[in-house]
Structures are given as structure tokens and as C-alpha cells.
Amino acid sequence: MVNAMENQSILYNTTQIGQFTEIVPTRKQTVAELLEELHLTDAYIAVLIDGEKASLNDEIDETKKIIILPKLAGG
């Protein structure tokens, strides 16, 4: 499945894998740009790039494995 913005430029390819969705960027961009395109706020999620915690300014591309996880809180 391919997602696109209104201007029809391809942002990322997605594949449903069980209860997870794999997202592969089609261009170099920052984590912040990807989250904005996915309509996600960094206050509620954590992002890993190739298994390492990512910052909003880290760059990603089609060669990186990106994992987006919900932040959990408990008490």
C-alpha cells in the first residue's frame, strides 16, 4: 500500500505486518518531518532508528529501520 499527500508526491510506503505497520520513507527527511506527515506528536511516542533512541533532528531514509512506539506511564 502506498500513501501520498494531496499533491500526489509519495511520502512513504507502508506494509501491514500483523498488528504492526512497516513504514519505509522514500526520501531523506528528519524524524520530526516523518512524525508530522504521520500526524503524530512526539509527546506520546518514542522513535528508534536501527535500534537506537532517536531525536527529532535525526535524519532517516529508506536504508534505516524506524520503530515508533507509544510512551507508557504507570504507577
ABEGO torsion letter per residue (X at the ends): XBBBBAAGBBABBBBBBEABBBBBBABBBBAAAAAAAAGBBAAABBBBBGGBBBBAABBBBAABBBBBBBBBBBX
